Amino acid sequence: MSDHYVYVLECADGTYYTGYTTDVERRVDEHDAGDGAKYTRGRTPVSLVHVETYDSRSAAMSREHEVKTFSRARKERLVASDRGDAPSDATADAE
């Protein structure tokens, strides 16, 4: 079974983009080359700042949808949790 990933990119303008893929490296390269999502095309280069792995496509896509609804502050906490500089409740509902 292949892995499924939800990823967050930080764009050159400081915004975040959330996506789903089965190959993170390829997908980030596509975004950087201008072949990714329309949103990222004018915002390159992008940096991969967060990745989550799931066993099923449906679980990953559900999580992608959830993360896309996060406020910027909540996405910042999620990203900070990977860097080790966030409170332990990085995915808590509090804004």
Residue, then its C-alpha position, 0 to 999 in steps of 0.5 A: m500500500s502506498d503512503h498518502y501525504v498532506y503537506v503545507l508549503e510556505c510560499a515566497d509571499g509568506t502565505y501557506y498552501t496545503g495539498y495532498t499527494t502520494d509523492v511529496e518530493r515530486r509535488v514540491d518540485e512541480h509547485d516550484a516549476g510553476d506546474g503545481a496548483k494555480y495558487t502557487r504559480g505566482r508565489t515561487p519559490v515554495s518551501l516544504v514546512h509540514v508533512e503528515t503521512y496517512d495509510s489511506r487516500s480518504a484519510a489524507m484527503s479528509r485531513e487536507h480539507e481540515v487543514k485548509t479550513f484552519s486560520r493562518a494562526r492555527k497553520e502557524r502553530l501546526v508548522a511551528s510544532d514541526r520546528g519544535d517551537a510551539p506549545s504542545d497543543a499545536t493542533a488544538d481548536a483554540e485560535 
